[in-house]
Amino acid sequence: MNRAGGAGWFKPQASLDLHLRTVAEAEEEMDRFLHECFQSRKRTVVVIHGAKKLAGVVRRVLDRHPLVNSHEPDNPGATRVFLGSRP
């Protein structure tokens, strides 16, 4: 998905770095982070996860999270997240 003209426009309002987290810690921190961002009206965030172990976990959590409108890779180690109602 390429929103509003491409990667150059994306300015995250918050970020979460999951390096050195276990899968369980990453899932818990992502849920807390997404709720806090949504409540504070942040709609564009980035989750930094590294290219290996947590990439699939992050994608799975974002795919099912009710506050996530959409998400897309920023690079192999990070994911852009757009919060709000699903289209």
C-alpha positions, -999 to +999 in steps of 0.1 A: +000+000+000+014+034-009-005+061+009-005+098+002+023+097-024+049+074-010+074+068+017+088+104+018+056+119+032+054+095+062+061+113+094+055+090+124+040+107+155+055+080+177+077+049+175+082+017+194+115-002+194+110-039+201+147-049+198+158-074+225+121-082+234+107-117+236+076-125+215+054-122+246+069-089+256+066-076+221+029-085+218+022-069+252+042-037+245+026-033+210-009-035+224-002-009+251+016+013+226-012+012+200-039+020+227-019+049+241-012+063+207-048+060+196-061+077+229-036+106+224-049+110+188-017+098+171-025+082+138+008+075+121+034+054+141+063+031+134+072-002+150+108-011+149+112-048+151+143-059+132+143-080+101+141-115+116+124-129+147+097-103+155+087-093+119+061-120+116+048-114+152+044-077+145+026-084+112+002-109+129-006-085+158-012-056+134-034-077+111-058-085+139-056-053+161-089-034+162-072+000+163-051-005+132-065+008+099-035-005+079+002-011+080+030-015+055+067-022+056+089+009+060+120-013+055+128-049+064+132-040+101+103-015+106+066-012+099+045+019+093+012+018+111-019+039+104-044+039+133-081+045+130-112+027+116-107+001+089-120+011+055 
